[in-house]
Amino acid sequence: MKSINFAQKEEGGFRHALRLASRDAHDSAEAQFSRFQADPAREMNWFLAAQRSGLAALSLARSDASQGVCCLVLDDLIGRLDFDLEKRGVRADAVVSDHPLNVTAVDYLVLGSRLGTEVLRRGLAPQLTHSEMPTYFLAPAAGALWQRHCRLLDAVDPNGREAARIKDDVIYGFELFDRAGKAQRSSRVDTEFEGLRA
């Protein structure tokens, strides 16, 4: 991965530098999840299990679970995934972080993921009725929390120790999601979701 000069004051300050620094890790994880977009009927259970595994890993690894912008959002998303997977008789294979994660890094990963999931929901909406849509996709929008989080990122000193920790933990968090996706491949989740119509 190319090194980023955090001293540069480009648009967005630290937030912009963080996005650039974590782009390779993000794209690697995103490439794996493109299999869901290519064939959601086949990959729905795999996708939900992978999301549950990745989000649970972030939740357990938070350095201070009482802090952070997305505490309630993260708990809600895991609860929704547990409901959806239980309804389908699917168990998510867990992955575990090998070190505590900065709560701001967890916020970045969770809220960014929530925005991406909303894009996926809009793509699924023409194919599913409201009752067929997994509850994970029906979680409330988190746009206001994302804006609050962005303001917090913009206040981080790009040259400080906190910036370096956030950057490292965001990159590692994307790697956790990549591992979570791979962990489900050999499990029983690659079964067709009958509610999704062709």
N, C-alpha and C positions, 0 to 999 in steps of 0.2 A: 504494500500500500504506500502511496506517495505521502511523504511527510507534509504537514500543513504548518505554515507559519502563523501561529495564533496571534502574533502581534499585528498582523495586517487588519486594518479596520475596513473590511469590505461590508457590503450591505448585510444587515442583520447581525453584525458583530460576531460574538461567540456562537450564536445559533447558526449562522451561515457557515462558519468554520467547522462546527460540529457536523453539519450535514455533509460537507465535503470530506471530512476525515473518515466518516462512517459509511461513505457511499459504497465502497467495494463490499463491505460486510452486509449491508442492506441488500445490494443487488444479488449477492450470492444466496441469501435466504429467500428473496423474492423469486428467484429463478426456480427454486424447488416448488414453491407454492403456485407457480404458473400451471402446474398440472391440474389444479382445481379449476382454474378458469377455462382450461381447455376442455374439461369433461366433468362438470359439476355433478352430473348424475352418478357417475362412478366414484368420484372422489369426495363426496360430501362427508361421509363418516370419517375418512382419513383426515380431512381438513379440520373438522371439529375436534377430533382427538389430538391432532398436532397443536391446535390453538390452546387447548386445555393444558397440555403438557408444558408448552412454552410459558403461558401466563402463570401457571402454578409455580414453575421454577423461579420466575421473577418475584412472585409474591413471597415465597419462602426465603429468598436471598436478600430481601430489602434490609438495609442496614438499620433502619428505624421505621418499623411498620406504622407507627403513629404519625409520621410526618409524610410530606409529599402531597401533591395535588390530586393524585388519582386513586387514593386509598379505597374510597367507596366504589369507584368505577371498576377497579380491579376485582374486588370482592363480588360485585354484581355480575361481571362477565364470567368469572369462574363458576358462580352459581348457575347461570344460564347454560353454560356448557355441560355442567354436571346433569342438569335436567334433560338436555337434548340427547346426551350420550346414553343416559339411563333409559330413555324412551326407545332408543334404538338397540339396546342391549350391547353397547360397545364400551370397552374399557380402554382408557388412555394409558399408554406406557409412559412412565415418568422419566424426566431428566432432571438433574440436580446441578446447581451451580457449585463450583469448588471454592467460592469465596463470597463474602457479603457484597452486595451491589449498592452503589450510591442511589439514594431515593430519587434524585433528580434525573438520573439516567433511566431508572425504571419508569418514571413519569413520561419521559421522552418516548420510550419504547411502547408503552401501553396506549398513550393517547394518539401517537402516530399510527399504531395498529388499528385503533378505533376508527380513525378517519379512513384508512384503507378498507376496512370492513364495510363502511357505509357505501363506498363505491361498488363493492361486490354485491351488496344488498340490492342496489338499484339495477344491477345486471340480472339478478335472480328474480326480481319482482314480476316481470312479465311471464315467468314460467311457473310461479308458485302462488297459491292463494295465501291469504294471511295465516290461516290455520296450518298450512303446510310449511310455512317458513320457520326454520329453527329459531328459537327464542334468542339465540346469540346475535342474530342479525337484526333483532327488533329492539336492541338496547337503545336507550336515549342517546341522542347526538351529544358529543362532547366538545363542540366547537368553542364554547365559552371557556371551558377548562384549558383547551389547547392554547387559546389566546393568553390566558393567565400564565400558563407555563412558558410561553414564548417570551413574555415580559421578564420572567425570572431568569431565563437563559440569557437574555440581553444584558442583564445586570451582572453576569459572571465576568470576572476579570479574565480575559483570554490568556494571560500569561501566568495565571495563578495555579496553585496545586489542585484546587477544586476543578478547574477546567480540564486538567490532564486526567483526573480521576473519572470525571463524567465521560470524557471521550473514550477512555479505555473500557469503561463498563458498558457503554452503549454498543461498542463494537463486540464485546463479549456477549451482550444480550442478544444481538442478531445471530451470533454463533449458537446460542442456546436454542433459538427458534429453528435454526437449521438442523441441529441435533434432534430436536423434538419431532420434526417432520420425518427424519430418517428412522427414528425409533418406532414409528407407527407402521413402517413399510412391511415388516415381518409379522405384524399382529393381524388381528381379525377385522380391521376396520375397512379394508378395501372391498366393501360390499355395496351394491347399488342401493341408493336411497329411493325407495319405491314412490315417494311422494313427488319426485321431480319428473315432470312430463317432458317428453322429447319435443 
